Amino acid sequence: MRAMPDSPRPTNIRSRIIGVTMLVAFIMYLDRVCMAEIVKSASFAGDLALGEKETGRILSAFFFAYALLQVPAGWASDRFGARSTLTIYIVLWSLFTIATGLAVGFATLLAARLLCGMAEAGAYPTAMAMVRKWIPLAGRARASGMVALGGRIGGTLAPFLTIWMVVHMGGWRTSLWIDGTAGLLIAFLFWKIVRSDPQSHPGVNAAELALIGRPKIEPPLTGRELGHALKNFSKSASLWCNSAYQVFVNIGWSFLITWLPTYLKNEHHVGEIEGGRMVTCVLALGMAGQFAGGWYCDWATRRLGLRAGRVLPVASAMLVAAIAYACAPFTGSVWLFIACCAAVSFCTDLANPAMWAFMGDVGGRATAAAGGWGNMWGNLGASAGALLFPWLKAHGGGDGKYFVFFTLATAMLLAGLVVLPMNATKKLLPNER
């Protein structure tokens, strides 16, 4: 029962929901991106001396585990509600982040990152389902962009904050312990603020429910229904196009959060602190892209309709990202190179709100599971990307960087092409709003 009496003016609990979910995305990305800075720090190298192949496996392990649990973790949210499941996920990945700082060698470090990736798997699929329930159709892309913006802020600040903590606060282990403790505090805040449905929140009045669209209280998605949903997923051309997009874009984008710090250090001889600032600049452009992408997608949807409005922002953004990567190896200065990477970051995030909104459009009660399906393929792509860079560099012949960046550019171009057949008007489950 809602404790707050109805009043003519709508309450604004949905903004609090989006705000605290942005905070969750912030700490999730901080915990995710920090390892790219840690593995190239002097503190880490002096403690756990790993080769480039072992480092690639550590960076890849997170994304591999994250990918495998996307669908089951998303279904758990559809089945048991966003509030309890996401709180549990935050607590678990925060504890595993702390455990990463206790690793004593390659095996324990690999295990900790695998477990952290598994625990984070359900976060974004759950957030997609929350946006669908709390935000009306006309504003879903902007709300999705704001949640993803929280992640990009975390990813943007992670390089600088991580290396600062490593240098000034006792080394790489301490930085992970601080990140994990902050996550536990955010888990408590999320539990206090969030409810899985607007109808069950004590602070929501009738006017806000009307503004949201008076959503129905939906039955949870059972295990049998999940099996039916997965069959529909496997038959959906739109979802396969979305999945292919996720693979290609994450192959391209993962370079920015895994190997870019090391590339700047080895190829451009950039110091740790300055390199952290440069990577922060690159990812900061993504923040602007998330915000602009939400408005771009909602505008395109109003002008062109649901199908074209979801596709145009993605296809146009990927074309520009492909051009930026193709130009990167020809830049004469490190800052021109950073500008190319920043353009990729901006365009990747410009497309992101449209992809989130698409999942809400087609997913219905299985939105979190559908979001997990797409994220699964995307993070398999990110896992492959983390392993791909050193292989491309080694087998590129002569100066391997051209092979690297032309491959990344091709991945972005393919990402823009495969979304063209997507149709957000076709629901994955029948009779879903």
N, C-alpha and C positions, 0 to 999 in steps of 0.2 A: 504494500500500500504506500502511496505517496503521501508524505507528511505535510508538504507545503500546500496551503490552500491555493485554489485557482485565482488568478488575477488577470486584468485586461492585458497587461504588458507581458510579453514572453520572457521567460528566464533565458539564460544563455549558458546552460550547462554544457552544451555541445562544444563551445569554445574551450572550456576547461578540459574536456575529454581530448580534443585535438592537441591542446597545449601539453598535457602530461604525456601523451603518446609521442609528441615531438621529443620530449625529454628522454623517453625510453629509447627512441631511435638514436638520439645523441650518444648515450652511453654505449649502446650496442656497437655503433661505428667506431667509437673511441677504442673499445676493446678489440675490434676487428683489425683496424688499420695500424694500431700501435706496433705490431710485430714487424712491419716493413722497416720501421725506424730502428727497432731494437736489434734486429739481426745484423745491421751494419755498424752498430755502435762499438766503440773500443771496449766498453764495459762488458758487453756480451762476448765479443771475440776473445777477451782475456779470461773469461769464465768458462764458456763452452765453445771451443774452437770447432766450427762446422765448415765443411766445404760448400761450394756453390750448389752442388747437386743435393746435398742434405738440406741446405737452406731452402731450395726450391720445393723440396718435399714438405718441409714444415709449413711454408706459405700456402702450398696447395692443399694440405691436409684439412685445414679449416673449411675451405670451400667444398671439398669432396664430402665431408661429413654433413655440412650444412645442406648440401643438395639432397642427400639421401633421405633425410628426415622431413623434407618440406611437406609432402602430402600427408603423412600420418600426423605430423604436428599441427598442420592446418585443420585436418579433420577433428582432432581433439578439441580445437577451439569451436568448430561448428557443433560439436557434440556436447561439450561441457561448459561453454560460455567463455567469452574473452577475458573476463575479469580474473577468474581463478587460473586459467591456463597461462596467460601471459605473465601473471605474477610469478608463477612457478618457473617459467622459462627465464625470467630476469634473475631470480635468485640462483638458479643453477649455473647460468653462464657467468655470473659474478663470482661464484665460488670456484669455478674452473679457471677463471682469469687469475684469481689469487693462487690457485694451484700451479698455474703456468710459471709463476714466479718462484715456485719451490722445485722446479725441474732440476735434475742433476746430470742429465745427459740427453742425447738425441732421442732415445726411446721414451723417456718420461715427458720430454717436451712435445714429442709427436702425439702422445696419448692425451696430454692436456689440451692441445689445440683441436684434436678430433672431438673431444668431449665438449669443448666450448662451441665448436661449430654445430654439433648436434643440438645443444641447448638453445642456440640462437635461431634455429631453423623455423620455428613457428611464429617469430615476432612479426615479420611483415605480412604474412598471410592473415594473421589475426587482426592486424591493423587495417587491412583491406576490408575485412568483414565488419569491423567497427565503423569505418567510414560509411559503408553501405547502410548500416542501421541508423546512424546518427545524422547523416547529411543527405538532403534531398538531391535528386539527380543533377539539377542545374549547377550545384556547387561542388560536386564530388571531385572533379579534377583539381580544383584549387585546394580543397581540404587534403586530398592525397598528396599534392605538391608540398603542403606545409608539413605533413608528417615526414615525408621523405627529406624535406629541407632540414629537419632536426638531425637526421642521419648524416647529411652532408656537412652540417656544421660540426658534428663530432668528427667526421672524417677529415675535414679541413683543419681543425685545430689539433688533431691527433699527432701529425708529424712534429709540430713545434712543441706542443705540451709534453709529448713523450720524450723527445730528446732533451728538453729542459729538465724534466724530472730525472732522467738518466744521468745527466751531467751534474745537476745541483742537489739532488736529493738521495744520493746513496747508491745509484746504479740501476740497472735494468729491472732487477727484481722488485725494488721498492716502487717503481712506476706501476707495475702490474698490481701490486697489493693496494695501492691507492685507487686505481681504476675499479678494482673489484669491490672495494668497500663503498665507493660512491654508487655502484650499481645496486647494492643491497639497500641503501637509503632510498633510491628511486623506486625500487620494488615496493617498499612500504607506502610511498606516496601514491603510486599507481593504484594500489589496493584501496586506499582511502577515498580516492576521487572517482574511480571508474565503476560503472555498472555495465553489464553486457547488453542491456536494452534500455532505451529511453523510458519505457513504461515502468521499469523497476527502480529508477533513480529517485530518491526522495526529494531532490531539488528541482525536478522538472515539473512545470505547470502545464495546464491544458493548452495555453496559447503557444508554448514552445512545441508541444506535441503536434499541434496543428501546422506550425511552421515547418516542422520536419516532414509532415505528410501523414500524420497519424498512422505510423507503421503498425502492422499487425504483430502480435506476439507469435513467433514462429516456433513450431516444434523442432527439437534438436535433430541433427542429421544422424541417423542410426548407422551402425556398421553395414547393414544390408543396403541401405540407401547409398552409402559411400561406394559400394561395389557397383551399383547402378550408375552412379555419377561417373566413376572411372571409365565405364564402358562408353558413356556419352562423351567424356573427354577424348577418348581414343578415336572417336568417330568425327570429331569436330575439326574441320579444315581450318577454321579461324584460330582455334587453340593451338593447333600444330604450327601455324604461321607465327603465332605469338611465341611459342616455344623455340622455334628456329631463331627468331629475333633475339630472344634472351641468350641463346648460345653465342651468336655472333657478337652482339654488343658487349657481352661480358668478357669475351676473348680480347676485344679491343680495350675496354675500360680497365680491366684488371691490371694492366701494365702500370697504370697511374698509382695504384695503391700497393703494389707488390715490388716491382723492380725499378720504378723511377728514382727512388732515393739512391739505390746502388748505382744506377746508370749515371746519375749526376756526379757521384763521387768518383767513379772509375773513368768515365769518358770526359768529363769536364773539370775534374779535380776540384770539386766544390766541397768545402768543409761541412762538418756535421750540422752545426747550427744554421749556417746559411742554406744548406740543402733542405733542412726542415722548413725554413721560411719559404723557399721556392716551391716545395710541394704544397705547402699551405696556400700559397697564391693560386696554384693550379686548381686545387679542390675548392677554393673560395668562389671561383667562377661557377662551379657547379651549384653552389647555394643560390646564386642569381638565376641560374637555369631552372631550378626547381620552382622558384617563385614565378618566373616569367612563363614557364611551361604550363602551369595551372591556368593562368589567364588565357594563354594562347589556345589551349585545348577547349576551354569553355566557350571562348569566342568563336572558334572554328566550328564547334558543335552547334551553336546557335545559328550561324550563317549557312552551314553546309549540311546540317543534319548529323545524326548520331554516327553513321558509318564513316563518312568522309572526315567528320570532325575529330574522330579518334585516330585516323590514319595519317592525315596531312602533317600534324606536328612531328610525328615520328620519322616519316620518310624524308621530310625537308631537313630535319636536324641531323640525320645520319649522313646525308650527302655532304653537308658542311664538315662534319667530323672526319669523313674519309679524306676530303681534300686537305684538312689540317695535318693528318698523319702522313699523307703523301709528301707534304712540304717539309716535315720535321727534319729528315736527314740532310737537307740542303741548307739548313740555317747556319750562318757563320758565327753567331754568338750564342751564348747560353741563354740569354734572355729572349732571343727570337725563338729558340727551341722551346722555352717555357711558354711563350705565347701560343705556339702550336698546340702544346699539351693542354693549356688552359681552354683553348677553343674546343678541343675534344671533350673536356670535362663539362663545359657549359652546354654543348649540344647533347651529350648523353643525358644530362639531367633535364634539359628542355623537353626531351621525349618521355621522361619517366612518369609524370602525372597522367598522361594519356594511357599508358600501359596499366597503371593502377586503376584508373577509371574504367577501362575496358573490362577488367576482372569483375568489378562491381556490377557492370552492366549485364554481363552474361552469367555470372556465377550463382545468383539467387542464394538459397540457404547453404549452398556449397561454395560460397565465395572464398572462404579461407582455404579449402581444399584445392579449388581451382587456382588460387594465387600460389599455393604451394607447388602445384604442378608446373606452372610457368617458372617460378623461382628455382625449382629443382634443375631444370634444363639450363637456366642462366648460370647457376653456380657450378654445374659441371663444366660449363664453358670457362668460368673464372678459374676453376681448378686446373683445367687444361692450359689456360693462358699463363698461369704461374710457372708451369713446367715448360711451356713452349718457348719462352723468351731465351733462356740459356741455350736451348737446342738450336733455335734459329740463328742465334749469334755465332754459335760454333760451326754451323754448317752453311753459313751464308757465303763463304768464299771471300777472300780479300777482306774488305771492310763489311762485316756482317750486319752493320746497323741498317743498311739499305734493305736487306732481306727482311729484317725485323719490322721496319715501319711500313714497307709495302704490304706485308702480310696483315698488319694491324689495319691499314687503310682498306684492304679488301674485305676484312671482316665487317667493318663499319658500313661499307657500300652494300654488302649482302644483307646486313641488318635492315637497311632502308628499303630494299627491294622486297624482302619476304613478307613485310607487313601489308603490302598493297591489297591482297585478297581478304584481309580480316574484315569481319562484319559484326559489329557490336550489337546489332539488332536481333541476332539469333541467340536465344537463351540455351544454356547447356542442359538445364532441367526444364521440363514442361511445366506450365502453369505457375511460373515464378515471376515475382514482380521485378 
